[in-house]
């Protein structure tokens, strides 16, 4: 199918050699790829024309953490519901963690997930395989077989590896084959039974705290093992100023480390918990204002590589309980773009740079041919109205999970069209 997107403002910013763009120009799509930018290819006749006047045309968003809840947690969400949520939010490529039931530690499960995602014909899905069998932190998973089945890295999700020797062996093995180990930096014993950031708010509310040292001790151990093994590591969901400082030093030393931050940690703090509002329970926990501001600075100076949604849909029962019993996380595929725009406006960050952190940069982390508007690239495109306001409402969210701290809030920036591989998948 041949598509012309006209009158839009094309924005594509990247640290790669490909040229960045911030201009009013037409985009021409043919046979699933970007055929031309600016001038129509010779003999090009569009089957469909999309008028993007007053809108931004950017690469489809690339999300480094989105739980699709299949297999095993279909009562919370389904593959179809979350992929529809993804394209409604302009997300065309997403990485899903292995903490399903059963865990993604067998090639057959990975192949089934990829096959079902392909059949849905919506967003592109890139699974992470389990680093250890059953995510138990004891025996290494068969990384080579999982990689051949389609895994783009290996992750423990929120399950710790308490035995440092197991982590050491995992990183040795991954380094041998050039795989990337994904780790959420949290020392299990320091974080045990913790619920909120270990600070004034947790003390006042009587909540068990998770100290910043739980993150920094873990990062220190990981960087030490990186030096020993040569492994590539991606740190998932930084949450503290001290953590950002450690990553900055590791990168300055030349360690092959990348990292991301969840969008909610850029906007919210532990003070937003209020009187035990369970919608604000996250893992890692929302931390202090100083931590939040340091995360923003880390993004701006490229210490932090990318913003992710950390999409975690829950059923109502998981949140309508006391704060200490509530499940952590929020549905965020549909709010990722608008919240990133909100962050950019608050921090006075240029729009192209903010979009880079949810397109080209996360694609670079995973090694995907995505997140760019250039001739020959896959036609994965997001079109949004930066001036449109919309209310986050349970009845209009595509995600089966309605759990978000922004429920009933008005956000600015609304996706109008999403294309994947040159096909219009939203609106469907």
KAPE-V817184 format. One record per backbone hydrogen bond with DSSP energy under -0.5 kcal/mol. CO is the residue of the C=O (numbers start at 0). NH is the residue of the N-H. If there is no record, write none. Layout:
CO:NH, CO:NH
This chain:
0:2, 0:30, 0:31, 1:46, 1:47, 2:28, 3:5, 3:49, 4:26, 5:51, 6:53, 7:9, 7:24, 8:56, 9:22, 10:58, 11:20, 20:11, 22:9, 22:24, 25:37, 26:4, 27:34, 27:35, 28:2, 29:32, 31:378, 32:29, 32:34, 33:375, 35:27, 36:38, 40:43, 47:3, 48:50, 49:5, 49:51, 51:54, 54:8, 55:57, 55:383, 56:10, 57:381, 60:62, 60:91, 60:92, 61:63, 62:94, 64:309, 64:310, 65:67, 68:72, 70:100, 72:75, 72:76, 77:81, 78:82, 79:83, 80:84, 81:85, 82:86, 83:87, 84:88, 85:88, 85:90, 86:89, 89:60, 89:91, 91:123, 92:62, 93:125, 94:65, 95:127, 97:99, 97:103, 102:104, 103:129, 105:108, 105:109, 106:110, 107:111, 108:112, 109:113, 110:114, 111:115, 112:116, 113:117, 114:118, 115:119, 116:120, 116:121, 117:120, 122:121, 123:93, 124:126, 125:95, 126:151, 128:154, 130:140, 131:134, 132:135, 138:132, 140:142, 141:145, 142:146, 143:147, 144:148, 145:149, 145:150, 146:149, 152:128, 153:181, 154:130, 155:158, 157:159, 159:161, 161:163, 162:165, 162:166, 163:167, 164:168, 165:169, 166:170, 167:171, 168:172, 169:173, 170:174, 171:175, 172:176, 173:177, 173:178, 178:231, 179:153, 179:181, 180:233, 181:155, 182:184, 182:235, 183:185, 186:190, 187:191, 190:193, 195:209, 196:198, 196:201, 198:202, 199:203, 200:204, 201:205, 201:206, 202:205, 207:194, 207:195, 208:210, 209:197, 210:213, 211:214, 211:215, 212:216, 213:186, 213:217, 214:218, 215:219, 216:220, 217:221, 218:222, 219:223, 220:224, 221:225, 222:226, 223:227, 224:228, 225:229, 231:180, 232:234, 232:257, 233:182, 233:235, 234:236, 234:259, 239:243, 240:244, 241:245, 242:246, 243:247, 244:248, 245:249, 246:250, 247:251, 248:252, 249:254, 250:253, 254:256, 255:232, 257:234, 258:304, 258:305, 259:237, 260:307, 261:264, 261:265, 262:265, 262:266, 263:266, 263:267, 268:271, 269:272, 270:273, 272:276, 273:275, 275:277, 276:279, 277:280, 279:281, 280:328, 285:196, 286:269, 287:291, 288:292, 289:293, 290:294, 291:295, 292:296, 293:297, 294:298, 295:299, 296:300, 297:302, 297:303, 298:301, 302:304, 305:260, 307:262, 309:329, 310:66, 313:401, 314:317, 315:318, 315:319, 317:326, 318:320, 321:324, 321:325, 322:325, 329:311, 331:335, 334:338, 335:339, 336:340, 337:341, 338:342, 339:343, 340:344, 341:345, 342:346, 343:347, 343:348, 344:347, 349:353, 350:354, 351:355, 352:356, 353:356, 354:357, 355:358, 355:360, 356:306, 357:61, 358:362, 359:363, 360:364, 361:365, 362:366, 362:367, 367:369, 371:373, 373:376, 376:33, 377:379, 378:380, 378:421, 379:59, 380:418, 381:57, 382:415, 382:416, 383:55, 383:385, 384:387, 384:413, 387:412, 389:410, 390:392, 391:407, 392:395, 392:396, 401:403, 402:330, 403:406, 405:408, 408:391, 408:410, 410:389, 413:384, 416:382, 417:424, 417:425, 418:380, 419:422, 422:419, 422:424, 425:417
